[in-house]
Amino acid sequence: MDRQTEILAPDDAGFARAAELLTAGAQVAFPTETVYGLGADARNGTAVAGIYAAKGRPAFNPLIVHLAEAAQAQTFVQWTDAAEALAGAFWPGALTLVLPLKDGHGLSSLVTAGLQTVGLRVPDHASARRLLATFGGPVAAPSANPSGRISPTRADHVSAGLEGRIAAVLDGGPCPVGLESTIIGLAGPDPVLLRAGGIPAEAIEAALGRPLVPPTDSAINAPGQMVSQYAPRAPITLNVTRPAPDTLYLGFGPGPCDLNLSSAGDLREAAANLFAHLHQLDAENRPIAVAPIPMKGLGIAINDRLRRAAAPR
């Protein structure tokens, strides 16, 4: 290990230390309502390069920039009426907006992976908002895990994957949503659903008063679009109703299983439990089978993560 990773409490000293490290160009993991993010100063190319190095993340995979307040967004991007409507409805919250960069934006090109757009969001988590306000600038932050592996929803998940590779973890407890943000592309004439996430597409369409459209090409223009991602070490099989005897069964709804995303069939509870349950099952290093999850509401995002977790690596 290169160094010992500090564990910081969510108190005055912890926030001050985390902001100090970010200012110095270090990488700090912090909680959001979705998952833990691995943050660095989005204006500092060397600091952002440290995110890619710590995670082993491909440099063509762009990062999301986290802001303390919605008003900061217009410093970096060309704002639109649709962006204003969605920010007003869902910020702070689990929604990322991808917009064209403004001239003189000041963000590192590593954040955007060379694209002319950037994803922005204002997280709805007290510790994240306080850290961002204390730091006073934009923080680039993908999920705080080795690239391609299960996303972290607790500080110990971060430590298990990145101990010794990052400066600190701000421990703010479990993440309440448990799924990454929904990503909406607003760089063209139509709003594009780039990634399903913590806010259902139906709610976004209602706020816009128009439907979302799918991406028109297979290019990676937002986080979370890699074919294989969120993967446990063991193989994972989906939509299983009768698991084999040698597998661990991740259930949904009533019935016997090793762990249950939600015995009541509640998709919000299932989303919050998804990554933590995968971490727990993966620790046993046995094949994992997953019960069918309804393709509606948050179930669309849950199934997206599971499909990528089960994809060939």
N, C-alpha and C positions, 0 to 999 in steps of 0.2 A: 504494500500500500504506500502511496506517495505521502500521505499525511493523515492525521486523525481528524475526523469530521466532528465539529462542535454540534452539540444538541442544545438548542436555545429555547427557553420558555417564552410564552407569549405575554411578556411583561415589559416594563419600560426598558430594562437592561437588555432584554432579548431583541426587541425591535431596534434599539439603538445599535447593537452589535451587528444585526443582520444588515441594516442600512449602511453601516460603516464598511462591511465586507463588499457589498454591492458597489459602493463608491470606489473601492480599491480595485475593482475589476474581477472580484471573485464570484463563484457560483454558489447560490444559496437556495435550498429547497424550502418551499413554503406551502401552506394549505390554501386551497380554494374550495368553493362549494362543490366542484366537480371532482378533481383529483389533486394530488400534490404536484406543483410545478417546480421545475428546476430553473431558477431565475438568474439573469445576468443583465447588466446595463445594455439596453438595446442599441445604444449609440456607440458602444465600445466594441470594435471588431475583435480585439483580442479576447475580451471577456466572453463574447458570443461564441468564439471558436472553442472556448473552454467547455461550453455546453455540449457541442458536437463531440469533443474529445471524451468527456466524461461518460456520455451515453453510448458512444460508438454509433452516432446517428449519421446517416448519409447526408452529405452537404446539399443535395438537391431537394431536400425535404424542408420547406419553410417553417418558420416559427410564428407563434402568436405573441403579439405585444400586449401586455397587461397595463392598464391605466387606473389611476385612483379615481378619476372623474370623467364623465362623458365629454365635458368641454375640452379636454386635452386632445381628443381625437382629431379635431380640425387642424391641429398643429402639423399633423403628419399626412393626412389624406384629403382627397377632394370629396367633400361632404355632399350628400344628396338628400332629396326629400324622403326617399325610401329609408335611408340610414337614419334620418331624424325620427321617422315613425317607429322604426324598430328599436332604436336606442331609448326612445321615450317609453316604449311598452315593456322592454325586457332588461334594460341596464339599470342598476347592476344585476347581473344574472348570467346564466349559462348560454350565452349567445355571442358568437364571434362574427364580425362583419368584415368582409374582404372588399377593399376599396382601392382605387388608383392612388398611387403615391403623389404627394404634392411636391413641387420643386422646393429644394432646400429642406427636405424633411429631416435630415440629420441621422437617420437610422442606418445601422450597418447593413451593407449589402448581403452579409451572411444571414441576416434575419429573414430577408425576402427570397433567399436562394437565387438572386439575380432577376427575380420577377419585377414587374412594374406595379405590383399590388402588394398590400400587406393586410394581414388579419389583426383586428383589434378587438379587445373586450375589456369591460369593467367588471371584475369579479364581485360576487355577492357573498363575501366572507369577511367577518370583522378583522381577522388577523391579516388577511391579504390586503384589505383596504388600508389598514393602519401602516403596514410595511411600505406599501406603495406611496402613501402620503409622507411617511418619514423619509424615504429615499428621495422623493421629489422628482422622479423622472420615469420614462418608459422602461418596463422590464420585459425582456423576451423570456418566455417560459414554456417549453414543452413539458410533457409529463416527466416526473423525476424518477425514471427507471432506465435500465439498459435498453437500448433501442430494440423494438420488436417484442419485448417481454410484457408481462402483465402490468397494467398501470397501478400506481400506488394510491391507496386511499387512507393510509395511516403512516405516521412517521417511521414506524419500524419497517414498513415495506420499503421506504426510501433507503434506510440504513442497510437493509439486506442486499440491495442492489448496487448502491453507490458509496458505501462506507470507504473512506480513504481517497475518494476520487473527487469530492467536492468539499467546499469550505465548511458548510454548516447546514443543519436542518432546523427550521423553526417548527416546533411541535405544537400544532393547534388542534390536535385531536382528530377523530375520524371525519372524513368528508361527507356531508349530508346527502349530496346528489349521487355521487359515485360513478357518473358517466361524464366523459368529456363534453365540452360545449358543442352545440349545434353550430355549423358554419354555413353562412349565407354569402354567396358571391353577388356583389352589387357593382361590378365593373362594366357590365354591359346593359342592354336594354331591358332584360328580364332578370328577376331575382332567381338565383341558382342555388339549389340545395347541394352544397359541396360535401357535407358530412352530417348525418343524423346524430343527434346528441340529446343533451339534458332538457331541451325545450322541444316539444313535439312540433312537427312541421305544420300540423293543422292550426296550432295557435299562431304561428308566424304568418301563415296565409290569411288568417282572420285579421291580424293587425295590419297587413298590407292591403287587404281587400282584393287580392289577386293570387293566382296559383304560383307555386314554385315550379321551376323546370329542372330537369336533370342536367348534369354536365354534358357538353356537346363533344368532348374528346376525353381521351384517357390520360392526358398529361397531369402530372402532379402539380396542382396549383394551390393546395391548402394542406395543412396537417391532416393526418388520419386517413390518407388515401393509399398507403402502401398495401399491397395484396396480403402480405403476412405481417401481422401486428398483434399486440396484446397476448402473445403466445406463452402458455406454460411450457415447461420442459417436456412433459409427457404428451403423447398424442391425445387429441380430443375429438370426440364424435358428437354430432348434433342431432336433434330431433329424435332422441331415443326414448321409446316407451317401455322397452324390456331390456334393461342393461345386462351385459354378460357378467358372469359370476366374478371375473377377475378385475372388473372396472369399478371405479368410484363414481357414484351417481349423484349428479347435481340436479335436484328436483325443482319443480315449480308447481304449486298447487298441492292439494292433499295427496298423500301416498308415501310409501317407504322410500327413503333415500339416505345418502350419507350426509349431505347438507342440502338445505332447501333455500332457494332464492326468496321464496315467499309461499308459505303453506296456505295463505289465504288467496293466492293468485293475484296479488297487488303488484302491478308493474313498477310503481314508484319504489316500493320496498325492494323489489328484485333488482332494480338499477343500483340502488344504494349498496346492495350486498354483493353485486356481481364480482368485482375485482378482488374484494377481500376473501370471498369464498374460493375463487380460483387460486389465490395465493395459498390458502389453507390446504386445499386438495393437492396442489402441486408439490407441497412439502413432503407428501407421501410417495412421490415418484412412481405412480401407477397410472394406467390409462384412465381418462376421464370421459364419461358419457353425460350428456346434458339433455334434459327433458325439453319437449317442444315449448317455445315461447310464442304467444300470439303476435302476429304482425300488425299491431295497431299501437298508436300512441308511442310511449317510451319503448314498447316492444320492438319497434323498428330499429331503434338505436342499439338495444341490447343484442338483437340478432346480427346487426352489422358487426359489432365487436366480436361476437362468437364466430361468425364466418371467417373473419380475419385471423382469429386465434387458431382456428382449425385448418387454415390454408397450408398447402405445402411450403416448406421452408428451405 
